[in-house]
Structures are given as C-alpha cells and as structure tokens.
Amino acid sequence: MLTKYDLSNFIIECIKQNNGRASVLEVSKYIWTNYEKELRQSGDLFYTWQYVYRWQATELRKKGILKKHQNSGYWELSDKVSST
C-alpha cells in the first residue's frame, strides 16, 4: 500500500524524467499514468492523493530538494539534486 512518502518519490521521479522541471499538472498526470493501480489500492490515500502530493512538494522544498516557489508554474529540483 502506498504512503504519502511514496508520493514524494514519484514527484522526484517525474521531475528527473522531465530534465529537472515539471508543472504541477505534469506531475499529477505522471503519478496517475504510472501508479493508478497502486493508488486505487491505497485505501484512504486514493481519495486524497492530489492534495497529499502537493503537500509533499512543500515538504521537499523545506528539505531543499525542490527549489522554493518562483511563480513559474513549475517545480524544479534544487541544485543539490541531480536531474539524471
């Protein structure tokens, strides 16, 4: 069963596959396309995953993994994290 922490990993996965930068919509589509089955089997998380993954992005920013908001509409990996 997935946890909210898995969603953090999926965000990073998606951004890495998009050369270090992805929109919120791109991340959402990526998670759904690649993990729909797991999401459907994740109990209550299935009903909240779109809220939870946005919250996890906030946590990733606090940890320095994602860049702080730049009003660009994109989430970007920080310079500390390799996009490869």
mmCIF file as gemmi writes it, N, C-alpha and C atoms, coordinates in Angstrom:
data_model
loop_
_atom_site.group_PDB
_atom_site.id
_atom_site.type_symbol
_atom_site.label_atom_id
_atom_site.label_alt_id
_atom_site.label_comp_id
_atom_site.label_asym_id
_atom_site.label_entity_id
_atom_site.label_seq_id
_atom_site.pdbx_PDB_ins_code
_atom_site.Cartn_x
_atom_site.Cartn_y
_atom_site.Cartn_z
_atom_site.occupancy
_atom_site.B_iso_or_equiv
_atom_site.pdbx_formal_charge
_atom_site.auth_seq_id
_atom_site.auth_asym_id
_atom_site.pdbx_PDB_model_num
ATOM 1 N N . MET Axp A 1 ? 0.844 -1.182 0 1 0 ? 1 A 1
ATOM 2 C CA . MET Axp A 1 ? 0 0 0 1 0 ? 1 A 1
ATOM 3 C C . MET Axp A 1 ? 0.888 1.243 0 1 0 ? 1 A 1
ATOM 4 N N . LEU Axp A 2 ? 0.513 2.214 -0.837 1 0 ? 2 A 1
ATOM 5 C CA . LEU Axp A 2 ? 1.28 3.45 -0.924 1 0 ? 2 A 1
ATOM 6 C C . LEU Axp A 2 ? 1.119 4.305 0.329 1 0 ? 2 A 1
ATOM 7 N N . THR Axp A 3 ? 2.132 5.112 0.572 1 0 ? 3 A 1
ATOM 8 C CA . THR Axp A 3 ? 2.07 6.105 1.65 1 0 ? 3 A 1
ATOM 9 C C . THR Axp A 3 ? 2.333 7.485 1.049 1 0 ? 3 A 1
ATOM 10 N N . LYS Axp A 4 ? 2.146 8.515 1.854 1 0 ? 4 A 1
ATOM 11 C CA . LYS Axp A 4 ? 2.412 9.873 1.373 1 0 ? 4 A 1
ATOM 12 C C . LYS Axp A 4 ? 3.874 10.042 0.99 1 0 ? 4 A 1
ATOM 13 N N . TYR Axp A 5 ? 4.748 9.273 1.605 1 0 ? 5 A 1
ATOM 14 C CA . TYR Axp A 5 ? 6.168 9.384 1.292 1 0 ? 5 A 1
ATOM 15 C C . TYR Axp A 5 ? 6.485 8.831 -0.093 1 0 ? 5 A 1
ATOM 16 N N . ASP Axp A 6 ? 5.708 7.85 -0.53 1 0 ? 6 A 1
ATOM 17 C CA . ASP Axp A 6 ? 5.864 7.351 -1.893 1 0 ? 6 A 1
ATOM 18 C C . ASP Axp A 6 ? 5.567 8.462 -2.889 1 0 ? 6 A 1
ATOM 19 N N . LEU Axp A 7 ? 4.586 9.296 -2.575 1 0 ? 7 A 1
ATOM 20 C CA . LEU Axp A 7 ? 4.239 10.392 -3.47 1 0 ? 7 A 1
ATOM 21 C C . LEU Axp A 7 ? 5.415 11.358 -3.631 1 0 ? 7 A 1
ATOM 22 N N . SER Axp A 8 ? 6.175 11.572 -2.573 1 0 ? 8 A 1
ATOM 23 C CA . SER Axp A 8 ? 7.386 12.4 -2.673 1 0 ? 8 A 1
ATOM 24 C C . SER Axp A 8 ? 8.352 11.804 -3.686 1 0 ? 8 A 1
ATOM 25 N N . ASN Axp A 9 ? 8.531 10.502 -3.616 1 0 ? 9 A 1
ATOM 26 C CA . ASN Axp A 9 ? 9.427 9.826 -4.556 1 0 ? 9 A 1
ATOM 27 C C . ASN Axp A 9 ? 8.92 9.946 -5.986 1 0 ? 9 A 1
ATOM 28 N N . PHE Axp A 10 ? 7.605 9.864 -6.166 1 0 ? 10 A 1
ATOM 29 C CA . PHE Axp A 10 ? 7.028 9.978 -7.501 1 0 ? 10 A 1
ATOM 30 C C . PHE Axp A 10 ? 7.231 11.384 -8.064 1 0 ? 10 A 1
ATOM 31 N N . ILE Axp A 11 ? 7.133 12.392 -7.209 1 0 ? 11 A 1
ATOM 32 C CA . ILE Axp A 11 ? 7.382 13.772 -7.642 1 0 ? 11 A 1
ATOM 33 C C . ILE Axp A 11 ? 8.809 13.889 -8.167 1 0 ? 11 A 1
ATOM 34 N N . ILE Axp A 12 ? 9.749 13.396 -7.397 1 0 ? 12 A 1
ATOM 35 C CA . ILE Axp A 12 ? 11.159 13.463 -7.791 1 0 ? 12 A 1
ATOM 36 C C . ILE Axp A 12 ? 11.394 12.69 -9.079 1 0 ? 12 A 1
ATOM 37 N N . GLU Axp A 13 ? 10.819 11.494 -9.181 1 0 ? 13 A 1
ATOM 38 C CA . GLU Axp A 13 ? 10.914 10.672 -10.399 1 0 ? 13 A 1
ATOM 39 C C . GLU Axp A 13 ? 10.461 11.457 -11.614 1 0 ? 13 A 1
ATOM 40 N N . CYS Axp A 14 ? 9.286 12.042 -11.513 1 0 ? 14 A 1
ATOM 41 C CA . CYS Axp A 14 ? 8.706 12.787 -12.627 1 0 ? 14 A 1
ATOM 42 C C . CYS Axp A 14 ? 9.589 13.953 -13.03 1 0 ? 14 A 1
ATOM 43 N N . ILE Axp A 15 ? 10.02 14.718 -12.057 1 0 ? 15 A 1
ATOM 44 C CA . ILE Axp A 15 ? 10.843 15.891 -12.359 1 0 ? 15 A 1
ATOM 45 C C . ILE Axp A 15 ? 12.162 15.469 -12.991 1 0 ? 15 A 1
ATOM 46 N N . LYS Axp A 16 ? 12.762 14.411 -12.501 1 0 ? 16 A 1
ATOM 47 C CA . LYS Axp A 16 ? 14.006 13.915 -13.101 1 0 ? 16 A 1
ATOM 48 C C . LYS Axp A 16 ? 13.786 13.512 -14.551 1 0 ? 16 A 1
ATOM 49 N N . GLN Axp A 17 ? 12.659 12.867 -14.833 1 0 ? 17 A 1
ATOM 50 C CA . GLN Axp A 17 ? 12.375 12.442 -16.201 1 0 ? 17 A 1
ATOM 51 C C . GLN Axp A 17 ? 12.05 13.617 -17.124 1 0 ? 17 A 1
ATOM 52 N N . ASN Axp A 18 ? 11.777 14.769 -16.539 1 0 ? 18 A 1
ATOM 53 C CA . ASN Axp A 18 ? 11.484 15.97 -17.308 1 0 ? 18 A 1
ATOM 54 C C . ASN Axp A 18 ? 12.624 16.983 -17.215 1 0 ? 18 A 1
ATOM 55 N N . ASN Axp A 19 ? 13.828 16.474 -17.127 1 0 ? 19 A 1
ATOM 56 C CA . ASN Axp A 19 ? 15.031 17.319 -17.12 1 0 ? 19 A 1
ATOM 57 C C . ASN Axp A 19 ? 15.072 18.322 -15.972 1 0 ? 19 A 1
ATOM 58 N N . GLY Axp A 20 ? 14.587 17.9 -14.806 1 0 ? 20 A 1
ATOM 59 C CA . GLY Axp A 20 ? 14.717 18.712 -13.604 1 0 ? 20 A 1
ATOM 60 C C . GLY Axp A 20 ? 13.629 19.729 -13.383 1 0 ? 20 A 1
ATOM 61 N N . ARG Axp A 21 ? 12.55 19.668 -14.203 1 0 ? 21 A 1
ATOM 62 C CA . ARG Axp A 21 ? 11.493 20.679 -14.099 1 0 ? 21 A 1
ATOM 63 C C . ARG Axp A 21 ? 10.181 20.101 -14.629 1 0 ? 21 A 1
ATOM 64 N N . ALA Axp A 22 ? 9.1 20.279 -13.865 1 0 ? 22 A 1
ATOM 65 C CA . ALA Axp A 22 ? 7.788 19.796 -14.311 1 0 ? 22 A 1
ATOM 66 C C . ALA Axp A 22 ? 6.694 20.641 -13.676 1 0 ? 22 A 1
ATOM 67 N N . SER Axp A 23 ? 5.602 20.811 -14.403 1 0 ? 23 A 1
ATOM 68 C CA . SER Axp A 23 ? 4.465 21.551 -13.859 1 0 ? 23 A 1
ATOM 69 C C . SER Axp A 23 ? 3.684 20.652 -12.903 1 0 ? 23 A 1
ATOM 70 N N . VAL Axp A 24 ? 2.857 21.262 -12.095 1 0 ? 24 A 1
ATOM 71 C CA . VAL Axp A 24 ? 2.003 20.504 -11.174 1 0 ? 24 A 1
ATOM 72 C C . VAL Axp A 24 ? 1.141 19.541 -11.98 1 0 ? 24 A 1
ATOM 73 N N . LEU Axp A 25 ? 0.624 19.988 -13.102 1 0 ? 25 A 1
ATOM 74 C CA . LEU Axp A 25 ? -0.207 19.14 -13.948 1 0 ? 25 A 1
ATOM 75 C C . LEU Axp A 25 ? 0.588 17.963 -14.508 1 0 ? 25 A 1
ATOM 76 N N . GLU Axp A 26 ? 1.81 18.212 -14.946 1 0 ? 26 A 1
ATOM 77 C CA . GLU Axp A 26 ? 2.657 17.124 -15.451 1 0 ? 26 A 1
ATOM 78 C C . GLU Axp A 26 ? 2.921 16.089 -14.367 1 0 ? 26 A 1
ATOM 79 N N . VAL Axp A 27 ? 3.166 16.548 -13.151 1 0 ? 27 A 1
ATOM 80 C CA . VAL Axp A 27 ? 3.416 15.624 -12.042 1 0 ? 27 A 1
ATOM 81 C C . VAL Axp A 27 ? 2.16 14.802 -11.756 1 0 ? 27 A 1
ATOM 82 N N . SER Axp A 28 ? 1.019 15.451 -11.722 1 0 ? 28 A 1
ATOM 83 C CA . SER Axp A 28 ? -0.241 14.756 -11.468 1 0 ? 28 A 1
ATOM 84 C C . SER Axp A 28 ? -0.496 13.685 -12.524 1 0 ? 28 A 1
ATOM 85 N N . LYS Axp A 29 ? -0.331 14.043 -13.789 1 0 ? 29 A 1
ATOM 86 C CA . LYS Axp A 29 ? -0.524 13.082 -14.877 1 0 ? 29 A 1
ATOM 87 C C . LYS Axp A 29 ? 0.466 11.927 -14.769 1 0 ? 29 A 1
ATOM 88 N N . TYR Axp A 30 ? 1.701 12.235 -14.441 1 0 ? 30 A 1
ATOM 89 C CA . TYR Axp A 30 ? 2.733 11.208 -14.305 1 0 ? 30 A 1
ATOM 90 C C . TYR Axp A 30 ? 2.349 10.204 -13.219 1 0 ? 30 A 1
ATOM 91 N N . ILE Axp A 31 ? 1.955 10.723 -12.071 1 0 ? 31 A 1
ATOM 92 C CA . ILE Axp A 31 ? 1.593 9.834 -10.962 1 0 ? 31 A 1
ATOM 93 C C . ILE Axp A 31 ? 0.415 8.96 -11.365 1 0 ? 31 A 1
ATOM 94 N N . TRP Axp A 32 ? -0.62 9.558 -11.952 1 0 ? 32 A 1
ATOM 95 C CA . TRP Axp A 32 ? -1.806 8.788 -12.323 1 0 ? 32 A 1
ATOM 96 C C . TRP Axp A 32 ? -1.481 7.752 -13.4 1 0 ? 32 A 1
ATOM 97 N N . THR Axp A 33 ? -0.732 8.147 -14.411 1 0 ? 33 A 1
ATOM 98 C CA . THR Axp A 33 ? -0.392 7.244 -15.511 1 0 ? 33 A 1
ATOM 99 C C . THR Axp A 33 ? 0.443 6.059 -15.034 1 0 ? 33 A 1
ATOM 100 N N . ASN Axp A 34 ? 1.365 6.318 -14.143 1 0 ? 34 A 1
ATOM 101 C CA . ASN Axp A 34 ? 2.298 5.268 -13.727 1 0 ? 34 A 1
ATOM 102 C C . ASN Axp A 34 ? 1.888 4.506 -12.471 1 0 ? 34 A 1
ATOM 103 N N . TYR Axp A 35 ? 1.002 5.084 -11.673 1 0 ? 35 A 1
ATOM 104 C CA . TYR Axp A 35 ? 0.688 4.471 -10.376 1 0 ? 35 A 1
ATOM 105 C C . TYR Axp A 35 ? -0.808 4.382 -10.08 1 0 ? 35 A 1
ATOM 106 N N . GLU Axp A 36 ? -1.64 4.447 -11.11 1 0 ? 36 A 1
ATOM 107 C CA . GLU Axp A 36 ? -3.091 4.393 -10.895 1 0 ? 36 A 1
ATOM 108 C C . GLU Axp A 36 ? -3.498 3.152 -10.107 1 0 ? 36 A 1
ATOM 109 N N . LYS Axp A 37 ? -2.999 2.006 -10.506 1 0 ? 37 A 1
ATOM 110 C CA . LYS Axp A 37 ? -3.376 0.75 -9.837 1 0 ? 37 A 1
ATOM 111 C C . LYS Axp A 37 ? -3.023 0.807 -8.355 1 0 ? 37 A 1
ATOM 112 N N . GLU Axp A 38 ? -1.8 1.256 -8.056 1 0 ? 38 A 1
ATOM 113 C CA . GLU Axp A 38 ? -1.364 1.334 -6.669 1 0 ? 38 A 1
ATOM 114 C C . GLU Axp A 38 ? -2.182 2.36 -5.879 1 0 ? 38 A 1
ATOM 115 N N . LEU Axp A 39 ? -2.513 3.483 -6.53 1 0 ? 39 A 1
ATOM 116 C CA . LEU Axp A 39 ? -3.334 4.494 -5.87 1 0 ? 39 A 1
ATOM 117 C C . LEU Axp A 39 ? -4.713 3.934 -5.526 1 0 ? 39 A 1
ATOM 118 N N . ARG Axp A 40 ? -5.301 3.206 -6.467 1 0 ? 40 A 1
ATOM 119 C CA . ARG Axp A 40 ? -6.632 2.637 -6.242 1 0 ? 40 A 1
ATOM 120 C C . ARG Axp A 40 ? -6.628 1.625 -5.086 1 0 ? 40 A 1
ATOM 121 N N . GLN Axp A 41 ? -5.476 1.039 -4.817 1 0 ? 41 A 1
ATOM 122 C CA . GLN Axp A 41 ? -5.354 0.039 -3.755 1 0 ? 41 A 1
ATOM 123 C C . GLN Axp A 41 ? -4.811 0.633 -2.459 1 0 ? 41 A 1
ATOM 124 N N . SER Axp A 42 ? -4.736 1.952 -2.368 1 0 ? 42 A 1
ATOM 125 C CA . SER Axp A 42 ? -4.063 2.578 -1.231 1 0 ? 42 A 1
ATOM 126 C C . SER Axp A 42 ? -5.009 3.091 -0.148 1 0 ? 42 A 1
ATOM 127 N N . GLY Axp A 43 ? -6.217 2.552 -0.101 1 0 ? 43 A 1
ATOM 128 C CA . GLY Axp A 43 ? -7.146 2.946 0.956 1 0 ? 43 A 1
ATOM 129 C C . GLY Axp A 43 ? -7.531 4.409 0.855 1 0 ? 43 A 1
ATOM 130 N N . ASP Axp A 44 ? -7.53 5.094 1.987 1 0 ? 44 A 1
ATOM 131 C CA . ASP Axp A 44 ? -7.951 6.498 2.041 1 0 ? 44 A 1
ATOM 132 C C . ASP Axp A 44 ? -7.063 7.416 1.204 1 0 ? 44 A 1
ATOM 133 N N . LEU Axp A 45 ? -5.814 7.038 0.997 1 0 ? 45 A 1
ATOM 134 C CA . LEU Axp A 45 ? -4.912 7.876 0.205 1 0 ? 45 A 1
ATOM 135 C C . LEU Axp A 45 ? -5.461 8.075 -1.208 1 0 ? 45 A 1
ATOM 136 N N . PHE Axp A 46 ? -6.201 7.104 -1.721 1 0 ? 46 A 1
ATOM 137 C CA . PHE Axp A 46 ? -6.778 7.234 -3.055 1 0 ? 46 A 1
ATOM 138 C C . PHE Axp A 46 ? -7.645 8.487 -3.161 1 0 ? 46 A 1
ATOM 139 N N . TYR Axp A 47 ? -8.343 8.82 -2.105 1 0 ? 47 A 1
ATOM 140 C CA . TYR Axp A 47 ? -9.255 9.955 -2.118 1 0 ? 47 A 1
ATOM 141 C C . TYR Axp A 47 ? -8.572 11.299 -1.849 1 0 ? 47 A 1
ATOM 142 N N . THR Axp A 48 ? -7.329 11.251 -1.393 1 0 ? 48 A 1
ATOM 143 C CA . THR Axp A 48 ? -6.639 12.485 -1.016 1 0 ? 48 A 1
ATOM 144 C C . THR Axp A 48 ? -5.301 12.696 -1.731 1 0 ? 48 A 1
ATOM 145 N N . TRP Axp A 49 ? -4.919 11.79 -2.617 1 0 ? 49 A 1
ATOM 146 C CA . TRP Axp A 49 ? -3.56 11.819 -3.146 1 0 ? 49 A 1
ATOM 147 C C . TRP Axp A 49 ? -3.204 13.134 -3.833 1 0 ? 49 A 1
ATOM 148 N N . GLN Axp A 50 ? -4.151 13.785 -4.524 1 0 ? 50 A 1
ATOM 149 C CA . GLN Axp A 50 ? -3.802 15.035 -5.211 1 0 ? 50 A 1
ATOM 150 C C . GLN Axp A 50 ? -3.51 16.162 -4.218 1 0 ? 50 A 1
ATOM 151 N N . TYR Axp A 51 ? -4.177 16.155 -3.105 1 0 ? 51 A 1
ATOM 152 C CA . TYR Axp A 51 ? -3.85 17.121 -2.043 1 0 ? 51 A 1
ATOM 153 C C . TYR Axp A 51 ? -2.51 16.744 -1.404 1 0 ? 51 A 1
ATOM 154 N N . VAL Axp A 52 ? -2.363 15.463 -1.098 1 0 ? 52 A 1
ATOM 155 C CA . VAL Axp A 52 ? -1.186 14.99 -0.373 1 0 ? 52 A 1
ATOM 156 C C . VAL Axp A 52 ? 0.098 15.21 -1.176 1 0 ? 52 A 1
ATOM 157 N N . TYR Axp A 53 ? 0.059 14.952 -2.48 1 0 ? 53 A 1
ATOM 158 C CA . TYR Axp A 53 ? 1.31 15.116 -3.219 1 0 ? 53 A 1
ATOM 159 C C . TYR Axp A 53 ? 1.717 16.59 -3.296 1 0 ? 53 A 1
ATOM 160 N N . ARG Axp A 54 ? 0.777 17.49 -3.288 1 0 ? 54 A 1
ATOM 161 C CA . ARG Axp A 54 ? 1.135 18.92 -3.248 1 0 ? 54 A 1
ATOM 162 C C . ARG Axp A 54 ? 1.761 19.279 -1.897 1 0 ? 54 A 1
ATOM 163 N N . TRP Axp A 55 ? 1.208 18.708 -0.83 1 0 ? 55 A 1
ATOM 164 C CA . TRP Axp A 55 ? 1.779 18.928 0.497 1 0 ? 55 A 1
ATOM 165 C C . TRP Axp A 55 ? 3.185 18.334 0.567 1 0 ? 55 A 1
ATOM 166 N N . GLN Axp A 56 ? 3.385 17.178 -0.032 1 0 ? 56 A 1
ATOM 167 C CA . GLN Axp A 56 ? 4.704 16.555 -0.047 1 0 ? 56 A 1
ATOM 168 C C . GLN Axp A 56 ? 5.701 17.435 -0.811 1 0 ? 56 A 1
ATOM 169 N N . ALA Axp A 57 ? 5.243 18.127 -1.834 1 0 ? 57 A 1
ATOM 170 C CA . ALA Axp A 57 ? 6.129 19.05 -2.551 1 0 ? 57 A 1
ATOM 171 C C . ALA Axp A 57 ? 6.591 20.165 -1.615 1 0 ? 57 A 1
ATOM 172 N N . THR Axp A 58 ? 5.701 20.629 -0.769 1 0 ? 58 A 1
ATOM 173 C CA . THR Axp A 58 ? 6.072 21.639 0.23 1 0 ? 58 A 1
ATOM 174 C C . THR Axp A 58 ? 7.154 21.088 1.15 1 0 ? 58 A 1
ATOM 175 N N . GLU Axp A 59 ? 6.982 19.846 1.578 1 0 ? 59 A 1
ATOM 176 C CA . GLU Axp A 59 ? 7.986 19.215 2.441 1 0 ? 59 A 1
ATOM 177 C C . GLU Axp A 59 ? 9.321 19.061 1.712 1 0 ? 59 A 1
ATOM 178 N N . LEU Axp A 60 ? 9.273 18.728 0.43 1 0 ? 60 A 1
ATOM 179 C CA . LEU Axp A 60 ? 10.507 18.605 -0.357 1 0 ? 60 A 1
ATOM 180 C C . LEU Axp A 60 ? 11.212 19.957 -0.491 1 0 ? 60 A 1
ATOM 181 N N . ARG Axp A 61 ? 10.436 21.036 -0.578 1 0 ? 61 A 1
ATOM 182 C CA . ARG Axp A 61 ? 11.048 22.378 -0.604 1 0 ? 61 A 1
ATOM 183 C C . ARG Axp A 61 ? 11.713 22.687 0.724 1 0 ? 61 A 1
ATOM 184 N N . LYS Axp A 62 ? 11.05 22.348 1.828 1 0 ? 62 A 1
ATOM 185 C CA . LYS Axp A 62 ? 11.625 22.589 3.154 1 0 ? 62 A 1
ATOM 186 C C . LYS Axp A 62 ? 12.945 21.846 3.333 1 0 ? 62 A 1
ATOM 187 N N . LYS Axp A 63 ? 13.049 20.656 2.721 1 0 ? 63 A 1
ATOM 188 C CA . LYS Axp A 63 ? 14.272 19.85 2.815 1 0 ? 63 A 1
ATOM 189 C C . LYS Axp A 63 ? 15.337 20.278 1.81 1 0 ? 63 A 1
ATOM 190 N N . GLY Axp A 64 ? 14.997 21.228 0.941 1 0 ? 64 A 1
ATOM 191 C CA . GLY Axp A 64 ? 15.957 21.696 -0.046 1 0 ? 64 A 1
ATOM 192 C C . GLY Axp A 64 ? 16.052 20.828 -1.279 1 0 ? 64 A 1
ATOM 193 N N . ILE Axp A 65 ? 15.131 19.899 -1.451 1 0 ? 65 A 1
ATOM 194 C CA . ILE Axp A 65 ? 15.151 19.014 -2.615 1 0 ? 65 A 1
ATOM 195 C C . ILE Axp A 65 ? 14.53 19.706 -3.823 1 0 ? 65 A 1
ATOM 196 N N . LEU Axp A 66 ? 13.458 20.458 -3.592 1 0 ? 66 A 1
ATOM 197 C CA . LEU Axp A 66 ? 12.859 21.283 -4.639 1 0 ? 66 A 1
ATOM 198 C C . LEU Axp A 66 ? 13.216 22.738 -4.373 1 0 ? 66 A 1
ATOM 199 N N . LYS Axp A 67 ? 13.326 23.495 -5.449 1 0 ? 67 A 1
ATOM 200 C CA . LYS Axp A 67 ? 13.573 24.927 -5.319 1 0 ? 67 A 1
ATOM 201 C C . LYS Axp A 67 ? 12.348 25.59 -4.707 1 0 ? 67 A 1
ATOM 202 N N . LYS Axp A 68 ? 12.574 26.694 -4.04 1 0 ? 68 A 1
ATOM 203 C CA . LYS Axp A 68 ? 11.475 27.475 -3.484 1 0 ? 68 A 1
ATOM 204 C C . LYS Axp A 68 ? 10.6 27.984 -4.625 1 0 ? 68 A 1
ATOM 205 N N . HIS Axp A 69 ? 9.346 28.304 -4.31 1 0 ? 69 A 1
ATOM 206 C CA . HIS Axp A 69 ? 8.423 28.819 -5.318 1 0 ? 69 A 1
ATOM 207 C C . HIS Axp A 69 ? 9.03 30 -6.057 1 0 ? 69 A 1
ATOM 208 N N . GLN Axp A 70 ? 8.907 29.963 -7.361 1 0 ? 70 A 1
ATOM 209 C CA . GLN Axp A 70 ? 9.411 31.072 -8.171 1 0 ? 70 A 1
ATOM 210 C C . GLN Axp A 70 ? 8.313 31.624 -9.075 1 0 ? 70 A 1
ATOM 211 N N . ASN Axp A 71 ? 7.07 31.278 -8.783 1 0 ? 71 A 1
ATOM 212 C CA . ASN Axp A 71 ? 5.918 31.726 -9.569 1 0 ? 71 A 1
ATOM 213 C C . ASN Axp A 71 ? 6.051 31.408 -11.049 1 0 ? 71 A 1
ATOM 214 N N . SER Axp A 72 ? 6.801 30.359 -11.363 1 0 ? 72 A 1
ATOM 215 C CA . SER Axp A 72 ? 6.989 29.972 -12.76 1 0 ? 72 A 1
ATOM 216 C C . SER Axp A 72 ? 5.947 28.949 -13.198 1 0 ? 72 A 1
ATOM 217 N N . GLY Axp A 73 ? 5.22 28.383 -12.238 1 0 ? 73 A 1
ATOM 218 C CA . GLY Axp A 73 ? 4.265 27.336 -12.578 1 0 ? 73 A 1
ATOM 219 C C . GLY Axp A 73 ? 4.908 25.961 -12.663 1 0 ? 73 A 1
ATOM 220 N N . TYR Axp A 74 ? 6.19 25.898 -12.354 1 0 ? 74 A 1
ATOM 221 C CA . TYR Axp A 74 ? 6.924 24.64 -12.424 1 0 ? 74 A 1
ATOM 222 C C . TYR Axp A 74 ? 7.578 24.32 -11.093 1 0 ? 74 A 1
ATOM 223 N N . TRP Axp A 75 ? 7.71 23.035 -10.85 1 0 ? 75 A 1
ATOM 224 C CA . TRP Axp A 75 ? 8.504 22.562 -9.725 1 0 ? 75 A 1
ATOM 225 C C . TRP Axp A 75 ? 9.847 22.153 -10.296 1 0 ? 75 A 1
ATOM 226 N N . GLU Axp A 76 ? 10.907 22.556 -9.623 1 0 ? 76 A 1
ATOM 227 C CA . GLU Axp A 76 ? 12.256 22.261 -10.087 1 0 ? 76 A 1
ATOM 228 C C . GLU Axp A 76 ? 13.084 21.638 -8.984 1 0 ? 76 A 1
ATOM 229 N N . LEU Axp A 77 ? 13.951 20.717 -9.374 1 0 ? 77 A 1
ATOM 230 C CA . LEU Axp A 77 ? 14.878 20.149 -8.42 1 0 ? 77 A 1
ATOM 231 C C . LEU Axp A 77 ? 15.904 21.206 -8.047 1 0 ? 77 A 1
ATOM 232 N N . SER Axp A 78 ? 16.323 21.197 -6.809 1 0 ? 78 A 1
ATOM 233 C CA . SER Axp A 78 ? 17.363 22.148 -6.388 1 0 ? 78 A 1
ATOM 234 C C . SER Axp A 78 ? 18.693 21.738 -6.999 1 0 ? 78 A 1
ATOM 235 N N . ASP Axp A 79 ? 19.622 22.615 -6.899 1 0 ? 79 A 1
ATOM 236 C CA . ASP Axp A 79 ? 20.95 22.341 -7.443 1 0 ? 79 A 1
ATOM 237 C C . ASP Axp A 79 ? 21.641 21.183 -6.721 1 0 ? 79 A 1
ATOM 238 N N . LYS Axp A 80 ? 21.163 20.888 -5.502 1 0 ? 80 A 1
ATOM 239 C CA . LYS Axp A 80 ? 21.742 19.784 -4.707 1 0 ? 80 A 1
ATOM 240 C C . LYS Axp A 80 ? 21.355 18.426 -5.266 1 0 ? 80 A 1
ATOM 241 N N . VAL Axp A 81 ? 20.266 18.366 -6.042 1 0 ? 81 A 1
ATOM 242 C CA . VAL Axp A 81 ? 19.735 17.097 -6.521 1 0 ? 81 A 1
ATOM 243 C C . VAL Axp A 81 ? 20.01 16.979 -8.01 1 0 ? 81 A 1
ATOM 244 N N . SER Axp A 82 ? 20.576 15.877 -8.4 1 0 ? 82 A 1
ATOM 245 C CA . SER Axp A 82 ? 20.873 15.641 -9.804 1 0 ? 82 A 1
ATOM 246 C C . SER Axp A 82 ? 19.584 15.339 -10.567 1 0 ? 82 A 1
ATOM 247 N N . SER Axp A 83 ? 19.466 15.847 -11.765 1 0 ? 83 A 1
ATOM 248 C CA . SER Axp A 83 ? 18.279 15.569 -12.577 1 0 ? 83 A 1
ATOM 249 C C . SER Axp A 83 ? 18.486 14.368 -13.477 1 0 ? 83 A 1
ATOM 250 N N . THR Axp A 84 ? 19.549 13.633 -13.275 1 0 ? 84 A 1
ATOM 251 C CA . THR Axp A 84 ? 19.785 12.435 -14.092 1 0 ? 84 A 1
ATOM 252 C C . THR Axp A 84 ? 19.475 11.186 -13.33 1 0 ? 84 A 1
